[in-house]
Amino acid sequence: MEKSIPMDAKKTQICRIFAASLRPFFQRLQCDMEKMQEIRLRVNSPLMVVYDHKETFVTWDGLLKKDADKAVIVSSSQIRETMEYISDYSLYAYEDEIRQGFITIQGGHRVGIAGKIVLEDGKIKNIKYISFINIRLSHQIQGCADPVMPLIKDGGTVYHTLIISPPRCGKTTLLRDIIRQISQSPDGINVGVVDERSEIAACYMGIPQNDVGIRTDVLDCCPKADGMMMLIRSMSPQVVAVDEVGSRKDLEAIEYVINCGCKLIATVHGSSVDDLRSRPVLRRLVEERLFERYVVLGDLSRAGCIGAVFDAFGCNLLRS
């Protein structure tokens, strides 16, 4: 069952972050906001949206068209004004988020930004002349984890689980619902989430905008490897959840979590378990059987569509 804010409320929530001259085009749109995935503003380029997994353009009469010829052209002043609304007229207050290339706004929507990078001692200090904005709309699909829950959780026991998915197949959506269901379960399981890119809980001013359950603690905008260790030391989680592991440092933190007796649920970009074996860092995860369950996604048309669930020995549990 999908849970979301009312469609009119979501449209209002999104419209108010745009420059005043852009708002009427979105207000006139007759579309299902639950199918709206991305809104892209690029300086001197057509106003573009990803709707129902398809790229379309917003026209002057407020329609979605595949043809860019009649699309609204975004100006630099409109991008500047939009950034003022997004940051509540204080980009300085969002300097830490901007360094990472995104800002999370009310409702859990994530605003990606690009422009001229300002370096200091070889590290990113800021982004100025912001000329490109990508708004990724937050969608929760509660219940999407129902098919896998009996395979990754047995009573009060949670299995170490790795979700493998190509981009845009709903791995974060699935992870979020797994976290929620474990946290809400009558077994009273505490979950710690390291939300490096504010995509899982989508905290706004410290408050999760997405439902991640009543026993969940969140480290927002925290590097995964550091966050996993911090949670173990400070919040005593029984389950730790992270999104998009892959670095050598992540692997060391994963081993630390497992050796501390905590269960781990994570996601990784990939198409199959064999795909992980082809990558030096991730190969160890498979060969040493650090994970007890592998959930493989692979359908772009539906978020969180389960293709297979393997155990550590390669048996497809969906067929058993």
C-alpha positions in Angstrom: 0.0 0.0 0.0 1.4 3.3 -1.0 1.5 6.2 1.5 2.0 9.7 0.3 0.9 13.2 1.1 -2.3 14.3 -0.9 -1.5 15.1 -4.6 -2.6 18.8 -4.3 -0.5 19.2 -1.2 2.5 17.7 -2.9 2.1 20.0 -6.0 1.8 23.0 -3.7 4.9 21.9 -1.8 6.9 21.6 -5.0 5.5 24.7 -6.7 6.5 27.1 -3.9 10.2 26.4 -4.3 10.3 27.6 -7.9 10.8 31.1 -9.2 7.5 33.0 -9.3 7.5 33.1 -13.1 7.8 29.3 -13.3 5.1 28.4 -10.8 2.1 28.9 -13.1 3.4 26.2 -15.5 3.4 23.6 -12.8 0.2 24.8 -11.2 -1.6 24.2 -14.5 -0.1 20.7 -15.0 -2.8 18.0 -15.0 -0.8 15.0 -13.9 -0.4 12.4 -11.2 2.3 13.8 -8.9 3.1 10.2 -7.7 4.4 9.6 -11.3 6.6 12.7 -11.3 10.2 11.6 -10.5 12.5 14.4 -11.5 12.3 18.1 -12.4 15.4 19.5 -14.1 16.3 23.2 -14.6 19.3 24.0 -16.7 20.3 27.5 -17.6 19.1 28.5 -21.2 17.7 25.0 -21.7 14.1 23.6 -21.8 12.3 22.9 -18.5 12.3 19.1 -18.3 10.7 16.5 -16.1 10.9 12.7 -15.8 7.3 11.5 -15.6 6.4 7.9 -15.4 10.0 7.0 -16.2 9.9 9.0 -19.5 11.6 12.3 -20.3 9.1 15.1 -21.1 9.2 18.9 -21.4 6.9 21.5 -19.7 5.4 23.8 -22.3 4.1 27.4 -22.1 0.5 26.2 -21.7 1.5 23.9 -18.8 1.4 20.6 -20.7 3.9 17.8 -20.8 5.2 17.1 -24.3 8.0 15.0 -25.7 8.9 17.7 -28.2 11.2 20.4 -26.7 10.4 23.0 -29.4 7.5 24.6 -27.3 9.1 24.1 -23.9 9.7 26.8 -21.4 13.3 27.9 -21.5 14.9 28.4 -18.0 16.8 31.6 -17.4 19.7 32.2 -15.0 17.6 34.6 -13.0 14.9 31.9 -12.5 17.5 29.5 -11.3 18.9 32.1 -8.9 15.4 32.9 -7.5 14.6 29.2 -7.2 17.8 28.6 -5.2 16.7 31.5 -2.9 13.4 29.8 -2.1 15.1 26.4 -1.7 17.6 27.8 0.8 15.2 30.1 2.6 17.3 33.0 1.3 20.4 31.7 3.1 22.7 29.6 1.0 25.3 30.0 3.6 23.2 28.0 6.1 23.3 25.1 3.7 27.0 25.2 2.9 27.7 21.7 4.2 24.9 20.2 2.1 26.0 22.3 -1.0 29.5 20.9 -0.7 28.0 17.4 -1.2 26.0 18.7 -4.2 22.4 18.6 -2.9 19.9 20.1 -0.4 17.1 18.1 1.2 13.9 20.2 1.4 10.6 19.8 3.3 8.8 16.7 2.2 12.0 14.8 1.8 12.6 16.0 -1.8 16.2 16.1 -2.8 17.6 19.0 -4.8 20.8 18.3 -6.7 22.9 21.2 -7.8 25.8 21.8 -10.2 27.9 24.8 -11.1 31.4 26.1 -10.6 33.3 24.2 -7.9 35.3 26.3 -5.4 38.3 24.4 -4.0 40.3 25.0 -0.8 43.4 22.9 -0.2 42.3 20.5 -2.9 38.9 19.9 -1.3 35.5 21.1 -2.3 34.6 24.2 -0.3 31.5 25.4 -2.1 29.6 25.6 -5.4 28.9 29.0 -6.9 27.3 30.1 -10.2 24.7 27.4 -9.7 23.2 26.8 -13.2 21.8 23.3 -13.0 19.1 22.0 -10.6 17.7 18.5 -10.4 14.8 18.0 -8.1 14.2 14.3 -7.2 10.8 13.9 -5.8 10.5 11.7 -2.7 8.1 8.8 -3.0 7.3 6.2 -0.3 5.8 2.9 -1.2 4.8 1.2 2.0 4.4 -2.5 1.6 6.8 -2.9 -1.3 9.1 -5.0 1.0 6.3 -7.5 1.8 7.5 -10.2 -0.6 11.0 -10.3 0.9 10.4 -9.8 4.6 9.7 -13.5 5.3 13.0 -14.3 3.6 15.2 -11.7 5.4 13.6 -11.8 8.8 12.6 -14.9 10.8 10.9 -13.9 14.0 13.3 -11.7 15.9 16.2 -12.8 13.7 17.3 -10.5 10.8 19.6 -11.8 8.2 22.6 -9.8 6.8 21.0 -8.6 3.6 22.5 -6.9 0.5 20.1 -5.3 -2.1 21.6 -5.4 -5.6 20.1 -3.1 -8.2 20.8 -1.1 -11.3 20.1 2.7 -11.0 16.4 3.7 -10.8 15.1 0.3 -9.9 14.0 1.3 -6.4 16.7 -0.1 -4.2 16.4 2.9 -1.7 12.6 2.7 -1.8 12.8 -1.0 -0.9 15.5 -0.4 1.8 13.4 2.3 3.4 10.4 -0.1 3.7 12.5 -2.9 5.1 13.8 -0.5 7.7 10.3 0.6 8.6 8.9 -2.9 8.9 11.8 -4.1 11.0 11.6 -1.0 13.3 7.8 -1.4 13.6 7.9 -5.1 14.3 6.6 -6.4 17.6 10.0 -7.9 18.3 11.2 -4.4 19.3 14.3 -4.2 17.0 16.3 -1.0 17.1 17.6 0.2 13.7 20.4 2.6 13.0 20.5 4.3 9.6 23.5 6.1 8.1 21.8 8.4 5.5 24.8 9.8 3.7 22.8 11.5 0.9 19.6 12.1 2.9 17.7 9.7 0.6 16.5 7.1 3.1 14.9 9.1 5.9 15.2 12.4 4.0 15.6 14.5 7.2 14.7 18.2 7.0 16.0 20.2 10.0 16.8 16.9 11.7 13.3 15.4 11.3 12.8 12.4 9.0 10.3 13.3 6.2 9.9 9.6 5.4 8.4 7.0 7.7 11.4 4.8 8.9 9.7 3.3 11.9 9.4 4.0 15.6 12.7 2.4 16.7 14.9 4.0 14.1 17.8 6.4 14.7 19.3 8.4 11.8 22.7 9.9 11.2 22.0 12.3 8.4 24.6 13.5 5.8 27.2 11.3 7.5 29.8 9.3 5.6 28.8 5.6 5.6 31.9 4.1 7.1 32.3 6.7 9.9 28.5 6.6 10.6 28.4 2.8 10.9 31.0 2.9 13.6 29.4 5.9 15.4 26.0 4.2 15.6 27.5 1.0 17.1 29.3 3.0 19.8 26.5 5.5 20.6 23.0 4.1 19.8 23.3 0.3 20.4 21.4 -0.7 17.2 20.5 -4.3 16.5 20.4 -3.6 12.8 22.4 -1.1 10.8 21.2 0.1 7.4 23.2 2.0 4.7 22.7 2.8 1.0 25.1 2.3 -1.8 28.2 0.6 -0.3 31.3 0.0 -2.5 34.5 1.5 -1.2 37.3 -0.3 0.6 36.5 1.8 3.7 32.9 0.7 3.5 34.0 -2.9 3.4 36.1 -2.4 6.6 33.1 -0.8 8.3 30.8 -3.7 7.2 33.2 -6.2 8.8 33.2 -4.1 12.0 29.4 -4.0 12.2 29.2 -7.8 11.6 31.9 -8.6 14.1 30.1 -6.5 16.7 27.1 -8.8 16.5 24.8 -6.3 14.6 22.9 -7.2 11.5 23.5 -5.2 8.4 21.2 -4.3 5.5 22.8 -2.5 2.6 22.4 -1.7 -1.0 24.9 -1.7 -3.9 24.8 -0.8 -7.6 24.9 -3.9 -9.8 22.9 -6.3 -11.9 23.6 -9.7 -10.2 25.7 -11.5 -7.6 28.1 -12.4 -10.4 28.5 -8.7 -11.2 29.8 -8.2 -7.7 32.3 -10.9 -8.1 33.8 -9.0 -11.0 34.8 -6.0 -8.8 37.8 -6.4 -6.5 36.4 -4.7 -3.4 33.0 -6.3 -3.6 34.2 -9.7 -4.5 35.2 -10.3 -0.8 31.6 -9.7 0.3 30.5 -12.7 -1.8 33.5 -15.0 -1.4 33.6 -14.7 2.4 29.8 -14.9 2.6 29.5 -11.9 4.7 25.8 -11.5 3.6 23.2 -14.2 4.2 20.7 -12.8 1.7 21.1 -11.1 -1.7 17.9 -9.4 -3.0 18.3 -8.6 -6.8 16.1 -6.0 -8.5 15.9 -5.3 -12.1 12.6 -3.8 -13.4 12.7 -0.1 -14.3 8.9 0.1 -14.7 8.2 -0.7 -11.1 10.1 0.5 -8.0 11.4 -2.3 -5.8 10.4 -5.1 -8.1 12.0 -8.3 -6.8 13.8 -10.4 -9.4 15.5 -13.0 -7.1 16.5 -13.6 -3.5 19.6 -15.7 -3.0 21.1 -17.1 0.2 24.9 -17.1 0.9 25.3 -20.3 -1.1 23.5 -19.1 -4.2 20.1 -20.8 -3.8 17.2 -18.7 -5.1 14.8 -18.7 -2.2 11.9 -17.4 -4.3 11.9 -20.8 -6.1 12.3 -23.0 -3.1 
